[in-house]
Amino acid sequence: MRIDAGFTDIIPSGAFDPFASVPGAAGTPGIIFSGRQAPDFGAFGGQASALNWKAGEFPFWKRDIYTDSHNSVPTSYNFLTTIAQSSEIPLVDLGPSCSGGLLNCTLPGGLGHNIYHADGDLNLNAYNFPGGNQDYIILVKGDLTIKGNIDVPLGSTVIFSAKGKVTVNVSVTRIEGLYSADTDFKIAGTPLGPDPRLFAEGTIVANAALSGGSFQNERNLGLLGAINNGNTPSVTFVERPDFILNYPDFVKQEKRVWQEVAP
């Protein structure tokens, strides 16, 4: 997990697992990248993981900040749109596939794999993407609102990239895929709760345009009950190694090796 502005995850006293990262499918926890400052896990014994893996060196924190020659993250709307145009890959209008239109979009069960484009805000209802090793890219020229659970079967991939913000409604309990917001990524909640937990399988990117966006978690599990703010995380990120292996070449970064052949 990486937050360039500084990783802050205040883990309360009494948490079941007082760690920001716990072992996933590979059997090991992740690494915490904290960017401009040392990570903060609170004053109750919380830490990065059982192995306490962090990028940096204490007590003198060495900054590890994302930099890119494109002045944006390679999942940003403009970056992916430019790649499609330069590769002469046509964008398929998502509108005709949306029952209810872009602002109340229900996708059909047999959606074909393509690079889709929504020319404006997109409010997407719950959807199970088709299996069979299908790849989907949905570019949103506006804000993306997730109104229901999004499921992506093993072998298929889905990438959402919004020029504006991405909002996950409070009723949503599971999203799968890669979600990139050029500005803010917001997980909606209620002031008093209790809200349901959210499980995010895959990748979430905020501030992809490097213009000052942030990740905002408003989920509130409440103070009472067996599952509450004091012992359980309101948002859990789950690794999906199959996504990394199966993403289309369109979104993979070309690796270059430079060698000086003459002085």
Residue pairs with C-beta under 8 A, 6 or more apart in sequence:
1 7
1 20
1 21
1 30
1 31
1 32
1 33
1 237
2 33
2 35
2 66
3 33
3 34
3 35
3 215
4 33
4 35
4 36
4 65
4 66
5 35
5 36
5 214
6 34
6 35
6 36
6 37
6 38
6 39
6 40
7 20
7 32
7 33
7 34
7 35
7 39
7 40
8 39
8 40
9 20
9 39
9 40
9 41
9 42
9 46
10 40
10 41
10 42
10 46
11 18
11 19
11 20
11 41
11 42
11 44
11 45
11 46
12 42
12 44
12 229
12 230
12 231
13 44
13 45
13 230
14 230
14 231
15 44
15 46
15 230
15 231
15 232
16 231
16 232
18 41
18 44
18 45
18 46
18 47
19 29
19 46
19 47
19 48
19 49
19 50
20 32
20 39
20 41
20 46
20 47
20 48
20 49
21 29
21 30
21 31
21 32
21 48
21 49
21 53
22 29
22 49
22 50
23 29
23 50
24 30
24 238
24 239
25 239
25 241
26 239
26 241
28 51
29 48
29 49
29 50
29 51
29 53
30 49
30 53
30 239
31 48
31 53
31 54
31 55
32 39
32 48
32 49
32 53
32 54
32 55
33 54
33 55
33 64
34 54
34 55
34 56
34 61
34 64
35 63
35 64
35 65
35 66
36 63
36 65
37 61
37 63
38 56
38 58
38 61
39 48
39 54
41 47
41 48
48 54
55 64
56 62
56 63
56 64
66 73
68 74
70 79
71 210
72 78
72 79
72 182
72 208
72 209
72 210
73 79
73 180
73 205
73 207
73 208
73 209
73 210
74 80
74 251
74 253
75 159
75 161
75 178
75 180
75 205
75 208
75 251
76 161
76 180
76 182
76 208
76 209
77 139
77 140
77 141
77 161
77 162
77 163
77 180
77 182
77 208
77 209
78 163
78 182
78 209
79 208
80 137
80 139
80 159
80 161
80 250
80 251
81 91
81 117
81 139
83 250
84 90
84 91
84 115
84 139
84 250
87 250
89 115
89 250
90 115
91 115
91 116
91 117
91 139
92 114
92 115
92 116
92 117
93 116
93 117
93 119
94 102
94 105
94 116
94 117
94 118
94 122
94 138
95 101
95 102
95 118
95 119
97 107
97 108
97 111
97 116
98 104
98 105
98 106
98 107
99 105
99 106
99 107
99 108
100 106
100 125
102 118
102 119
102 120
102 121
102 122
102 123
103 121
103 122
103 123
104 123
104 125
105 122
105 123
105 124
105 125
106 125
106 127
107 124
107 125
107 127
109 128
109 130
110 130
111 129
111 130
111 136
113 130
113 134
113 135
113 136
114 136
114 137
115 137
115 139
115 250
116 136
116 137
116 138
116 139
117 138
117 139
117 141
118 138
118 139
118 140
118 141
118 142
119 141
120 141
120 142
121 140
121 142
121 143
121 144
121 145
121 164
122 138
122 140
122 142
122 143
122 144
122 145
122 162
123 145
123 147
124 144
124 145
124 146
124 147
124 148
124 150
125 147
125 148
126 147
126 148
126 149
126 150
127 148
127 150
127 151
128 151
128 153
129 136
129 150
129 151
129 152
129 153
129 156
129 158
129 177
130 153
130 156
131 153
131 154
131 155
131 156
132 155
132 156
133 155
133 156
133 246
134 156
134 157
135 156
135 157
135 158
135 246
135 247
135 248
136 156
136 157
136 158
136 159
137 158
137 159
137 161
137 248
137 250
137 251
138 158
138 159
138 160
138 161
139 161
140 160
140 161
140 162
140 163
140 164
141 163
142 162
142 163
142 164
143 162
143 164
143 165
143 166
143 167
144 160
144 162
144 164
144 165
144 166
144 167
144 179
144 181
145 166
145 167
145 169
146 166
146 167
146 168
146 169
146 172
146 175
146 179
147 169
147 171
147 172
148 169
148 171
148 172
149 172
149 173
149 174
149 175
150 158
150 174
150 175
150 176
150 177
151 174
151 176
152 158
152 176
152 177
152 201
152 202
152 243
154 242
155 242
155 246
156 246
157 177
157 178
157 243
157 246
157 247
157 248
158 176
158 177
158 178
159 177
159 178
159 180
159 247
159 251
160 166
160 177
160 178
160 179
160 180
161 180
161 182
161 208
162 180
162 181
162 182
163 182
164 181
164 182
164 183
165 181
165 182
165 183
165 184
165 185
165 186
165 213
166 179
166 180
166 181
166 184
166 185
166 186
166 206
167 186
167 188
168 175
168 186
168 187
168 188
168 198
169 188
170 188
170 189
170 190
170 195
170 196
170 218
170 219
171 196
172 198
173 196
173 197
173 198
173 199
174 198
174 199
174 200
174 201
175 198
175 199
175 200
175 201
175 202
176 200
176 201
176 202
176 240
177 201
177 202
177 203
177 243
178 202
178 203
178 204
178 205
178 243
178 247
179 185
179 200
179 202
179 203
179 204
179 205
180 205
180 208
181 205
181 206
181 207
181 208
181 213
182 207
182 208
182 209
182 211
182 213
183 206
183 207
183 209
183 211
183 212
183 213
184 206
184 207
184 213
184 214
184 215
184 216
185 204
185 205
185 206
185 213
185 214
185 215
185 216
186 216
186 218
187 198
187 216
187 217
187 218
187 219
187 234
187 235
188 218
188 219
189 195
189 217
189 218
189 219
189 220
189 234
190 218
190 220
191 220
192 220
192 222
193 220
193 221
193 222
193 223
193 229
194 220
194 221
194 222
194 224
194 225
194 228
195 219
195 220
195 221
195 222
195 234
196 219
197 219
197 221
197 227
197 232
197 233
197 234
197 235
197 236
198 219
198 234
198 235
198 236
199 235
199 236
199 238
200 235
200 236
200 237
200 238
201 237
201 238
201 239
201 240
202 238
202 240
202 243
203 243
204 215
204 237
206 213
206 214
206 215
207 213
207 214
217 234
217 235
219 234
219 235
220 229
220 234
221 227
221 228
221 229
221 232
221 234
222 228
222 229
223 229
223 230
